[in-house]
């Protein structure tokens, strides 16, 4: 089941980045990050930042945060 979850998480992440690239909207990137288990969030955040047109603003508490569309970044989906 873990492999299946990881595969589905990856498929959703690619779809979220594709949406971000086409519509300049982080809604699905944010939603996937928010619903992911805590142990997946760091890796997912780094992956989104590496390949997507977004930046991340962490909450002051250090837990969670929000993704922001970054017009000048290149997308590498």
LINDAWO-V636840 format. One record per residue. RES is the residue in one small letter. PHI is phi in whole degrees, -180 to 180 (NA if undefined). Layout:
<<RES & PHI> <RES & PHI>>
//
This chain:
<<x & NA> <x & -64> <x & -62> <x & -64> <x & -62> <x & -62> <x & -63> <x & -67> <x & -59> <x & -65> <x & -61> <x & -66> <x & -64> <x & -64> <x & -64> <x & -64> <x & -69> <x & -64> <x & -62> <x & -59> <x & -65> <x & -83> <x & -118> <x & 55> <x & -133> <x & -90> <x & -55> <x & -79> <x & -61> <x & -65> <x & -62> <x & -66> <x & -61> <x & -65> <x & -89> <x & -76> <x & -60> <x & -54> <x & -73> <x & -100> <x & -63> <x & -61> <x & -63> <x & -65> <x & -60> <x & -63> <x & -66> <x & -61> <x & -68> <x & -71> <x & -110> <x & -113> <x & -87> <x & -151> <x & -124> <x & -133> <x & -112> <x & -74> <x & -68> <x & -61> <x & -73> <x & 89> <x & -107> <x & 76> <x & 159> <x & -129> <x & -89> <x & -128> <x & -62> <x & -119> <x & -56> <x & -81> <x & -79> <x & -87> <x & -98> <x & -131> <x & -85>>
//
